[in-house]
């Protein structure tokens, strides 16, 4: 039996980074020459294709019919059918059209949401170079198996998880998995620790990542769903199933309460009518009309319009909504979990400080745009400081393979992001990279590797001599330095000089700056071909230090402060190092001295229950994986938080799908993340998330006050009908009256309330609890009081009408006063706290126009014979009509007085509390 045939299936739970290359090959029954074609086919048969599973698919028909599960939808369908039976064809068509429209929108959103895992396939390599039978050959990535030897070079998309066997200046960009955009240096050595974060596994490459530079060979250790990318695909499937947004849940509960309450009242009235000997057919028609009146059929239209207009407003502010109801959920968000890179920070490395010839300089500007200047003691650096700066800039640019391009009006770096930042710094000093390349042509190069921690470029100087420009880690660089560049010339590097350089390195590091050292070495006419690393990188002349970081966005600090004012906690979840993450968090006000920062390795040691208890105190999670992020989201949700999760990489997708609101970055986000998200931020800016939260809160307020307006009207009608039936008076409103009142008051006025401008104070409140019902005690009290006042005024008008005239004229009067009262009450319904005179009418001119037209239409119905016969109403004199209009203001006036009294009481209570404190 050969070594190859001892392999059967993918090993599980092996720490490949902790094993030597030889042991990995042995365990996988492979060799450095690769597998034979025959053995590769055998393993492919055993383990299957190297592709990601899509999971079970849901048929489009199933998704469409699932839109009709909501109880309130069925209430509306029944209401529509009943309206049709009663001959109200317009109402029936409108109600059923709303139901179908909601179903189509819901179907479109859910069908698109099922594409998250499918999008992962776009990130897998179509082909890969492998060593088979000792020869390098190109094979489809789907046919790669465990034990294959991958041949890697710059530009390759890694086809499977693999343990590196050989590496020559190999660098890999793993942002899709770790969230960090910097290229990571790779090496073939064995890592000592077993528990190593994904981003620190320097001897591994992973499916879906990109080779940025160098070459290497690696043995495949995992394929398909066993890879890190595959594990993330599994996590997306595992993420919390859609339970509906808080608004959907509240409306569903409300629908159940509404239908039983309506049925109970209708049954009571029907029973009382039968007991009094009234005609069953008339009672039945009245009961059906009341049932239609009790269900606010305008509510779904109100919700849809409010959310849709919110979506349009948010799109103008840079937020694209993929799921309509998610807008409201943002309004109840209490925790925002955000990545650091690109959301809180600019997402581009920027040089902040230069140290040369014993002086420290600051650098202005952000990102890769060559705009800014170098300053000394707060002023632009001028002679004699320019000469040392140019000396340092020459090293930064001389040992640099990046270049800048301007694309779509934005500067970008092509090459290593760190070298791009150095390129920009050199340009700000005034040095010219193109001129250096032209006058000092490159002769040789020794790329950076993690063992040396240095990179060198050898150039031919204008005098014909060779000079090596060297950049690298300050400690490693200093070890190879014997001299130092000073303002008075080259001097021997003393111990005091070394201490000063190391002290300055520590100062920069404490400011969350990544520090790079620069030096050079004149090579005395040596031939480039004869030069080795040992010859080039010794006896160096130390020139200076460069401190760089990914700077916070200018607006991030203000955005965090606004979040705190709105009662929203912001949590940083990043793949970066803990020190860097916490420094940025403190700089922007996200974390205080009392807040904790936890690394991924520490999370591994916590149980889910322990994480749940500690989560409210942790402000920064660093060096985390996709699994960690999902655990964090679940821990926060277990504490009853409504969690919004932002991200851009594949590693964010499971947490984004598991959060209450998933937010993908439009510029830097992967297709997988966007498909999993509820919302996409086009500018990758946290202030846009805040705008979305503001819209969500405003939309919830509008839906709540519109619902209260609709239900208060229905309550008034039901109370009026109930009082009259109990007392034994004739039915005050005919079915056509009830349907007309619903049409006039539940239609356009309600839609105008739903699109009311957002209250400027909305971001000064605490977020709502997830468990809070839209119809809470305050809502029900106001609804009951409003309905009682409206019913009392209408009953008084009806009773007086019966005493002084006929039943027909009494019905005409109560019909008119109810319409007037409900239309005028819409002005007071714009706010639960502010009196009507403190809200400008011109901020919602549509409502003014609609109310004016509706009032005119109602007046016309009382003086037009044809319209009057249609609505079964009698003609009323103009004087009486205007008297009824004045009586219709009574509920509005009394409700505004209640607001004033409540506000005065709250103000007094607040003053008393301040005195006590």
Secondary structure, DSSP 8 states (H G I E B T S, - for coil): --SGGG--S---S--GGGS-HHHHHHHTT--TT-B-HHHHHHHHHHH--S---------HHHHHHGGG--HHHHHHHHHHHHHHHTT-HHHHHHHHHHHHHHHHHHHHHHHHHTTHHHHHGGGS-SEEEEEETTEEEEEEGGG--TT-EEEEETT-B--SEEEEEEEEEEEEE-HHHHS--SEEE---S--S-SS--GGG-TTEE-TT-EEEEEEEEEEEEE-GGGSHHHHHHHHHHHS------HHHHHHHHHHHHHHHHHHHHHHHHHHHHHHTT--HHHHHHHHHHHHHHHS-THHHHHHHHHHHHHHHHHHHTTEEESSTTHHHHHHT--EEEE-IIIIIEEEEEEEEEEEETTEEEEE---TTS----EEETTEE--TTHHHHHHHHHHHHHHT---EEEEETTEEEEES-HHHHHHHHHHHHHT--HHHHHHHS-EEEEE---TTT-EEEEEEE-TTS-EEEEEEE-HHHHHHTEEEEEETTEEEE--HHHHHHHHHHHHHHHHTT-EEEEEEEEE-TT--GGG--HHHHSSSEEEEEEEEEEEEE-TTHHHHHHHHHHTT-EEEEE-SS-HHHHHHHHHHTTS--TTSEEEEHHHHHTS-HHHHHHHGGGEEEEES--HHHHHHHHHHHHHTT--EEEEE-SHHHHHHHHHSSEEEEETTT--HHHHHH-SEEETT--HHHHHHHHHHHHHHHHHHHHHHHHHHHHHHHHHHHHHHHHHHT---SS-HHHHHHHHHHHHTHHHHHHHT----TTGGGS----TT--TT-HHHHHHHHHHHHHHHHHHHHHHHHHHHHS-HHHHHHHHHHHHHHHHHHHHHHTT-SSS-GGGS-GGGGHHHHHHHHHHHHHHHHHTT-HHHHHHHT-----HHHHHHHHHHTTHHHHHHHHHHHHHHHHHHHHHHHHHHH-
